[in-house]
Amino acid sequence: MKVEMQNPSVNVSRLKTKIGDWVIVAICVVIMLICLLPMINLLARSLSKTEFLIKHEVFLIPKGFNLSAYSTVLGDPKYIKAFGWTAFLTLVCTFLSLLMSTLCAYPLIFPALKGRKFFNAIITVTMFFNAGTIPNYLLMQNLKLLDNPLVLIIPGCLSVYNMIILRSFFYGIPDSLREAAEMDGASYWTILWNVYIPLSKPVLATLALFYAVGRWNGYSDALLYMKKEQFYPLQLLLYNILQNINQVEVTTQEGFSTPGLQESLKAAIVMFSTVPILCIYPGLQKYFIQGVTIGAVKE
């Protein structure tokens, strides 16, 4: 009967591996809690009654379940209209941004393109140098885009950083695929549509998420260039609500202020503007890590 002798060094190595795995799991759990607890706290505050908020007794569990804050936010039709307008704006801007990024990145991968290095340099320079707020405002004024819904779409339809990620991903696609398509008589547009686009779904999904989140959360461009309230995106509308709430807190000194309700409104506003865009993440999660890592490491 043979007795197998285990190597002590192997057991120590396995033990170290298990300890390392548990350390990584613990770190991930801590990071998850850091990200999750503030959202749970906001949800609890938005669903709690005024008296418990005034006493600072609400942390993770709502006390005195109350939907008055959400009824206040959703009771006015302008909030629903702003929500629909922002969703439409996000879809349009995301599609146009992906289109512009693709049309800009695709030609830059061809060595035969004359002036390719010059174009790459000029495009990259725009990441580091910006004219500033006043020149941009004057430019929008000269283009007659002030108070025009297009001012929320055109200026931000291309991100150089995201375009570089897409271009780097295109670089990683083997040239042999493109050359085989060229030998079969495929045009540049056919190669883009039938070769590069299908292989670039992970990075395109990732960039779509970047563009969608950026547009959904954007309000500074509307704050600067838009005066027509019917074209206010959701974030600017909610920003104005928060400003009005803060003004009430400061100016009302004779018993008319309800700080608990105001705190509940603030939490409800944040939840109202954050939850919809969070719902997009699960659908794009499988593409997210792959798109970022592959598109960012190759040049």
C-alpha positions as a Markdown table, in Angstrom:
| # | Residue | x | y | z |
|---|---|---|---|---|
| 1 | Met | 0.0 | 0.0 | 0.0 |
| 2 | Lys | 1.5 | 3.3 | -1.1 |
| 3 | Val | 1.3 | 6.3 | 1.1 |
| 4 | Glu | 1.4 | 9.5 | -0.9 |
| 5 | Met | 3.4 | 12.2 | 0.6 |
| 6 | Gln | 2.2 | 15.7 | 0.1 |
| 7 | Asn | 4.8 | 18.4 | -0.5 |
| 8 | Pro | 4.6 | 21.0 | 2.3 |
| 9 | Ser | 5.5 | 23.8 | 0.0 |
| 10 | Val | 2.5 | 23.0 | -2.2 |
| 11 | Asn | 0.2 | 23.2 | 0.8 |
| 12 | Val | 1.7 | 26.5 | 1.8 |
| 13 | Ser | 1.3 | 27.9 | -1.7 |
| 14 | Arg | -2.3 | 26.8 | -1.8 |
| 15 | Leu | -3.0 | 28.4 | 1.6 |
| 16 | Lys | -1.4 | 31.7 | 0.4 |
| 17 | Thr | -3.6 | 31.6 | -2.7 |
| 18 | Lys | -6.7 | 31.1 | -0.6 |
| 19 | Ile | -5.8 | 33.9 | 1.7 |
| 20 | Gly | -5.1 | 36.1 | -1.3 |
| 21 | Asp | -8.5 | 35.3 | -2.7 |
| 22 | Trp | -10.2 | 36.1 | 0.5 |
| 23 | Val | -8.4 | 39.4 | 0.8 |
| 24 | Ile | -9.5 | 40.3 | -2.7 |
| 25 | Val | -13.1 | 39.4 | -1.9 |
| 26 | Ala | -13.0 | 41.5 | 1.2 |
| 27 | Ile | -11.6 | 44.5 | -0.7 |
| 28 | Cys | -14.4 | 44.1 | -3.3 |
| 29 | Val | -17.0 | 43.8 | -0.6 |
| 30 | Val | -15.7 | 47.0 | 1.1 |
| 31 | Ile | -15.7 | 48.9 | -2.3 |
| 32 | Met | -19.3 | 47.6 | -3.0 |
| 33 | Leu | -20.5 | 48.8 | 0.4 |
| 34 | Ile | -18.9 | 52.2 | -0.1 |
| 35 | Cys | -20.8 | 52.6 | -3.4 |
| 36 | Leu | -24.0 | 51.1 | -2.2 |
| 37 | Leu | -24.6 | 52.5 | 1.3 |
| 38 | Pro | -25.0 | 56.2 | 0.1 |
| 39 | Met | -27.7 | 55.1 | -2.3 |
| 40 | Ile | -29.5 | 53.1 | 0.4 |
| 41 | Asn | -29.2 | 56.1 | 2.7 |
| 42 | Leu | -30.7 | 58.4 | 0.1 |
| 43 | Leu | -33.6 | 55.9 | -0.6 |
| 44 | Ala | -34.3 | 55.7 | 3.1 |
| 45 | Arg | -34.3 | 59.5 | 3.6 |
| 46 | Ser | -36.6 | 60.0 | 0.6 |
| 47 | Leu | -39.1 | 57.5 | 2.1 |
| 48 | Ser | -39.0 | 58.7 | 5.7 |
| 49 | Lys | -41.3 | 61.2 | 7.5 |
| 50 | Thr | -40.2 | 64.7 | 8.3 |
| 51 | Glu | -39.9 | 64.3 | 12.1 |
| 52 | Phe | -37.4 | 61.5 | 11.9 |
| 53 | Leu | -35.2 | 63.4 | 9.4 |
| 54 | Ile | -35.2 | 66.4 | 11.6 |
| 55 | Lys | -33.9 | 64.2 | 14.5 |
| 56 | His | -31.3 | 62.6 | 12.2 |
| 57 | Glu | -32.6 | 59.1 | 13.1 |
| 58 | Val | -32.7 | 57.8 | 9.5 |
| 59 | Phe | -29.7 | 55.8 | 8.2 |
| 60 | Leu | -30.4 | 52.7 | 6.1 |
| 61 | Ile | -34.0 | 51.9 | 7.0 |
| 62 | Pro | -36.9 | 54.3 | 6.3 |
| 63 | Lys | -38.8 | 55.5 | 9.4 |
| 64 | Gly | -42.4 | 56.4 | 9.0 |
| 65 | Phe | -42.9 | 55.3 | 5.4 |
| 66 | Asn | -43.9 | 58.4 | 3.4 |
| 67 | Leu | -44.1 | 59.1 | -0.4 |
| 68 | Ser | -44.8 | 62.8 | -0.1 |
| 69 | Ala | -41.4 | 63.7 | -1.5 |
| 70 | Tyr | -41.9 | 61.6 | -4.7 |
| 71 | Ser | -45.5 | 62.9 | -5.1 |
| 72 | Thr | -44.1 | 66.5 | -5.0 |
| 73 | Val | -41.4 | 65.7 | -7.6 |
| 74 | Leu | -43.8 | 63.8 | -9.9 |
| 75 | Gly | -46.9 | 65.8 | -9.3 |
| 76 | Asp | -45.9 | 68.5 | -11.8 |
| 77 | Pro | -46.1 | 67.5 | -15.5 |
| 78 | Lys | -43.0 | 69.5 | -16.3 |
| 79 | Tyr | -40.9 | 66.9 | -14.5 |
| 80 | Ile | -42.3 | 64.1 | -16.6 |
| 81 | Lys | -41.8 | 66.3 | -19.7 |
| 82 | Ala | -38.2 | 67.0 | -18.7 |
| 83 | Phe | -37.7 | 63.3 | -18.1 |
| 84 | Gly | -38.9 | 62.4 | -21.6 |
| 85 | Trp | -37.0 | 65.2 | -23.2 |
| 86 | Thr | -33.8 | 64.1 | -21.5 |
| 87 | Ala | -34.3 | 60.4 | -22.4 |
| 88 | Phe | -34.8 | 61.5 | -26.1 |
| 89 | Leu | -31.8 | 63.7 | -25.9 |
| 90 | Thr | -29.7 | 60.9 | -24.4 |
| 91 | Leu | -30.7 | 58.5 | -27.2 |
| 92 | Val | -30.0 | 61.0 | -30.0 |
| 93 | Cys | -26.7 | 62.2 | -28.6 |
| 94 | Thr | -25.5 | 58.7 | -27.9 |
| 95 | Phe | -26.2 | 57.5 | -31.5 |
| 96 | Leu | -24.6 | 60.6 | -33.0 |
| 97 | Ser | -21.6 | 60.4 | -30.7 |
| 98 | Leu | -21.0 | 56.7 | -31.6 |
| 99 | Leu | -21.4 | 57.6 | -35.3 |
| 100 | Met | -19.0 | 60.5 | -35.2 |
| 101 | Ser | -16.4 | 58.5 | -33.1 |
| 102 | Thr | -16.5 | 55.7 | -35.6 |
| 103 | Leu | -16.2 | 57.9 | -38.6 |
| 104 | Cys | -13.3 | 59.7 | -37.0 |
| 105 | Ala | -11.4 | 56.7 | -35.7 |
| 106 | Tyr | -11.8 | 54.4 | -38.7 |
| 107 | Pro | -9.8 | 56.4 | -41.3 |
| 108 | Leu | -7.0 | 57.0 | -38.8 |
| 109 | Ile | -6.0 | 53.3 | -38.8 |
| 110 | Phe | -5.1 | 53.2 | -42.5 |
| 111 | Pro | -1.3 | 53.8 | -43.0 |
| 112 | Ala | -2.0 | 55.0 | -46.5 |
| 113 | Leu | -4.0 | 58.0 | -45.2 |
| 114 | Lys | -2.1 | 61.1 | -46.1 |
| 115 | Gly | -1.4 | 63.4 | -43.2 |
| 116 | Arg | -2.5 | 60.7 | -40.7 |
| 117 | Lys | 0.1 | 61.8 | -38.1 |
| 118 | Phe | -0.9 | 65.4 | -38.5 |
| 119 | Phe | -4.6 | 64.6 | -38.0 |
| 120 | Asn | -3.8 | 62.5 | -34.9 |
| 121 | Ala | -1.8 | 65.3 | -33.4 |
| 122 | Ile | -4.4 | 68.0 | -34.1 |
| 123 | Ile | -7.1 | 65.8 | -32.6 |
| 124 | Thr | -5.1 | 65.0 | -29.5 |
| 125 | Val | -4.2 | 68.7 | -28.9 |
| 126 | Thr | -7.9 | 69.4 | -28.4 |
| 127 | Met | -7.9 | 67.2 | -25.3 |
| 128 | Phe | -5.4 | 69.5 | -23.5 |
| 129 | Phe | -6.3 | 73.0 | -24.8 |
| 130 | Asn | -9.7 | 74.6 | -24.6 |
| 131 | Ala | -10.8 | 78.1 | -25.6 |
| 132 | Gly | -12.7 | 78.6 | -22.4 |
| 133 | Thr | -16.3 | 79.4 | -21.4 |
| 134 | Ile | -16.6 | 83.0 | -22.9 |
| 135 | Pro | -15.1 | 82.1 | -26.3 |
| 136 | Asn | -17.4 | 79.0 | -26.5 |
| 137 | Tyr | -20.4 | 81.2 | -25.6 |
| 138 | Leu | -19.5 | 83.7 | -28.3 |
| 139 | Leu | -19.0 | 80.8 | -30.8 |
| 140 | Met | -22.5 | 79.4 | -30.0 |
| 141 | Gln | -23.9 | 82.9 | -30.4 |
| 142 | Asn | -22.3 | 83.4 | -33.8 |
| 143 | Leu | -23.6 | 80.1 | -34.9 |
| 144 | Lys | -27.1 | 81.1 | -33.7 |
| 145 | Leu | -27.3 | 78.1 | -31.5 |
| 146 | Leu | -28.3 | 79.9 | -28.3 |
| 147 | Asp | -31.7 | 78.8 | -27.1 |
| 148 | Asn | -31.7 | 76.2 | -29.8 |
| 149 | Pro | -32.1 | 72.5 | -28.8 |
| 150 | Leu | -29.2 | 71.7 | -31.2 |
| 151 | Val | -26.8 | 73.4 | -28.7 |
| 152 | Leu | -27.4 | 70.4 | -26.4 |
| 153 | Ile | -26.4 | 68.0 | -29.2 |
| 154 | Ile | -23.8 | 69.3 | -31.6 |
| 155 | Pro | -21.0 | 70.7 | -29.4 |
| 156 | Gly | -20.7 | 67.5 | -27.4 |
| 157 | Cys | -21.3 | 64.9 | -30.1 |
| 158 | Leu | -17.6 | 63.8 | -30.2 |
| 159 | Ser | -15.3 | 63.0 | -27.3 |
| 160 | Val | -11.7 | 62.8 | -28.3 |
| 161 | Tyr | -10.9 | 60.5 | -25.4 |
| 162 | Asn | -13.6 | 58.0 | -26.4 |
| 163 | Met | -12.6 | 58.3 | -30.1 |
| 164 | Ile | -9.0 | 57.3 | -29.1 |
| 165 | Ile | -10.3 | 54.3 | -27.2 |
| 166 | Leu | -12.2 | 53.2 | -30.3 |
| 167 | Arg | -9.3 | 53.9 | -32.6 |
| 168 | Ser | -7.0 | 51.8 | -30.3 |
| 169 | Phe | -9.5 | 49.0 | -30.5 |
| 170 | Phe | -9.5 | 49.2 | -34.3 |
| 171 | Tyr | -5.7 | 48.9 | -34.2 |
| 172 | Gly | -6.1 | 45.6 | -32.4 |
| 173 | Ile | -8.2 | 44.0 | -35.1 |
| 174 | Pro | -5.8 | 41.9 | -37.4 |
| 175 | Asp | -5.0 | 43.6 | -40.7 |
| 176 | Ser | -5.4 | 40.3 | -42.4 |
| 177 | Leu | -9.1 | 40.5 | -42.0 |
| 178 | Arg | -9.2 | 43.9 | -43.7 |
| 179 | Glu | -6.8 | 42.7 | -46.4 |
| 180 | Ala | -8.9 | 39.6 | -47.1 |
| 181 | Ala | -12.0 | 41.7 | -47.5 |
| 182 | Glu | -10.1 | 44.1 | -49.9 |
| 183 | Met | -9.0 | 41.1 | -52.0 |
| 184 | Asp | -12.7 | 40.1 | -52.3 |
| 185 | Gly | -13.5 | 43.5 | -53.6 |
| 186 | Ala | -15.1 | 45.0 | -50.5 |
| 187 | Ser | -15.2 | 48.8 | -50.3 |
| 188 | Tyr | -14.0 | 50.8 | -47.2 |
| 189 | Trp | -17.7 | 51.2 | -46.1 |
| 190 | Thr | -18.3 | 47.5 | -46.5 |
| 191 | Ile | -15.2 | 46.6 | -44.5 |
| 192 | Leu | -16.3 | 49.0 | -41.7 |
| 193 | Trp | -19.9 | 47.7 | -41.6 |
| 194 | Asn | -19.2 | 43.9 | -42.0 |
| 195 | Val | -15.8 | 43.5 | -40.3 |
| 196 | Tyr | -15.0 | 46.3 | -37.8 |
| 197 | Ile | -18.4 | 47.0 | -36.4 |
| 198 | Pro | -19.3 | 43.4 | -35.6 |
| 199 | Leu | -16.0 | 42.9 | -33.9 |
| 200 | Ser | -16.2 | 46.2 | -32.0 |
| 201 | Lys | -19.5 | 45.5 | -30.1 |
| 202 | Pro | -17.8 | 45.4 | -26.6 |
| 203 | Val | -16.1 | 48.8 | -27.0 |
| 204 | Leu | -19.1 | 50.4 | -28.8 |
| 205 | Ala | -21.3 | 49.3 | -25.9 |
| 206 | Thr | -18.8 | 50.7 | -23.4 |
| 207 | Leu | -18.6 | 54.1 | -25.3 |
| 208 | Ala | -22.4 | 54.1 | -25.6 |
| 209 | Leu | -22.5 | 53.9 | -21.8 |
| 210 | Phe | -20.0 | 56.7 | -21.4 |
| 211 | Tyr | -21.8 | 59.0 | -23.8 |
| 212 | Ala | -25.3 | 58.2 | -22.3 |
| 213 | Val | -24.2 | 58.8 | -18.7 |
| 214 | Gly | -22.4 | 62.0 | -19.8 |
| 215 | Arg | -25.5 | 63.4 | -21.5 |
| 216 | Trp | -28.0 | 62.2 | -18.9 |
| 217 | Asn | -26.0 | 63.9 | -16.1 |
| 218 | Gly | -25.1 | 67.0 | -18.2 |
| 219 | Tyr | -26.7 | 70.3 | -17.2 |
| 220 | Ser | -23.9 | 72.9 | -17.6 |
| 221 | Asp | -24.4 | 73.4 | -21.3 |
| 222 | Ala | -28.1 | 74.0 | -20.8 |
| 223 | Leu | -27.4 | 76.3 | -17.9 |
| 224 | Leu | -25.1 | 78.5 | -20.1 |
| 225 | Tyr | -26.8 | 78.3 | -23.5 |
| 226 | Met | -30.5 | 77.6 | -22.9 |
| 227 | Lys | -33.1 | 80.0 | -21.5 |
| 228 | Lys | -36.2 | 78.2 | -22.8 |
| 229 | Glu | -37.5 | 76.1 | -19.9 |
| 230 | Gln | -39.3 | 73.7 | -22.2 |
| 231 | Phe | -35.9 | 72.5 | -23.4 |
| 232 | Tyr | -34.3 | 72.2 | -19.9 |
| 233 | Pro | -32.9 | 68.7 | -19.4 |
| 234 | Leu | -33.9 | 66.9 | -16.2 |
| 235 | Gln | -30.6 | 67.6 | -14.4 |
| 236 | Leu | -30.9 | 71.4 | -14.8 |
| 237 | Leu | -34.6 | 71.3 | -13.7 |
| 238 | Leu | -33.7 | 69.3 | -10.6 |
| 239 | Tyr | -30.7 | 71.6 | -10.0 |
| 240 | Asn | -33.1 | 74.6 | -10.0 |
| 241 | Ile | -35.3 | 72.8 | -7.5 |
| 242 | Leu | -32.4 | 72.2 | -5.2 |
| 243 | Gln | -31.4 | 75.9 | -5.5 |
| 244 | Asn | -34.9 | 76.9 | -4.6 |
| 245 | Ile | -35.0 | 74.6 | -1.6 |
| 246 | Asn | -31.7 | 76.0 | -0.4 |
| 247 | Gln | -33.0 | 79.5 | -0.7 |
| 248 | Val | -36.1 | 78.6 | 1.3 |
| 249 | Glu | -33.9 | 77.2 | 4.1 |
| 250 | Val | -31.9 | 80.4 | 4.3 |
| 251 | Thr | -34.7 | 83.0 | 3.9 |
| 252 | Thr | -37.5 | 81.5 | 5.9 |
| 253 | Gln | -37.1 | 82.2 | 9.6 |
| 254 | Glu | -40.6 | 82.4 | 10.9 |
| 255 | Gly | -41.8 | 78.9 | 11.1 |
| 256 | Phe | -42.6 | 78.4 | 7.4 |
| 257 | Ser | -39.6 | 76.3 | 6.7 |
| 258 | Thr | -39.8 | 72.5 | 6.9 |
| 259 | Pro | -36.2 | 71.3 | 6.8 |
| 260 | Gly | -37.2 | 67.6 | 7.1 |
| 261 | Leu | -39.4 | 67.8 | 4.0 |
| 262 | Gln | -36.6 | 69.7 | 2.2 |
| 263 | Glu | -34.1 | 67.0 | 3.1 |
| 264 | Ser | -36.6 | 64.3 | 1.9 |
| 265 | Leu | -37.1 | 66.3 | -1.4 |
| 266 | Lys | -33.4 | 66.5 | -2.0 |
| 267 | Ala | -33.0 | 62.7 | -1.5 |
| 268 | Ala | -36.0 | 62.0 | -3.8 |
| 269 | Ile | -34.6 | 64.3 | -6.5 |
| 270 | Val | -31.3 | 62.5 | -6.5 |
| 271 | Met | -33.0 | 59.1 | -6.7 |
| 272 | Phe | -35.3 | 60.3 | -9.4 |
| 273 | Ser | -32.3 | 61.4 | -11.6 |
| 274 | Thr | -30.0 | 58.6 | -10.8 |
| 275 | Val | -32.0 | 55.3 | -10.9 |
| 276 | Pro | -32.9 | 55.4 | -14.6 |
| 277 | Ile | -29.3 | 55.6 | -15.8 |
| 278 | Leu | -28.3 | 52.9 | -13.3 |
| 279 | Cys | -30.8 | 50.5 | -15.0 |
| 280 | Ile | -28.6 | 50.6 | -18.1 |
| 281 | Tyr | -25.6 | 49.1 | -16.4 |
| 282 | Pro | -26.8 | 45.5 | -16.1 |
| 283 | Gly | -27.5 | 45.3 | -19.8 |
| 284 | Leu | -24.0 | 46.5 | -20.7 |
| 285 | Gln | -22.0 | 45.0 | -17.9 |
| 286 | Lys | -20.8 | 42.0 | -19.9 |
| 287 | Tyr | -19.2 | 44.4 | -22.5 |
| 288 | Phe | -18.0 | 47.0 | -20.1 |
| 289 | Ile | -14.7 | 45.6 | -18.7 |
| 290 | Gln | -13.8 | 43.9 | -22.0 |
| 291 | Gly | -14.4 | 47.1 | -24.0 |
| 292 | Val | -12.4 | 49.4 | -21.6 |
| 293 | Thr | -9.4 | 47.1 | -21.2 |
| 294 | Ile | -9.0 | 46.0 | -24.8 |
| 295 | Gly | -9.6 | 49.4 | -26.2 |
| 296 | Ala | -7.2 | 51.1 | -23.8 |
| 297 | Val | -4.1 | 49.0 | -23.9 |
| 298 | Lys | -3.4 | 48.6 | -27.6 |
| 299 | Glu | -2.0 | 51.4 | -29.7 |
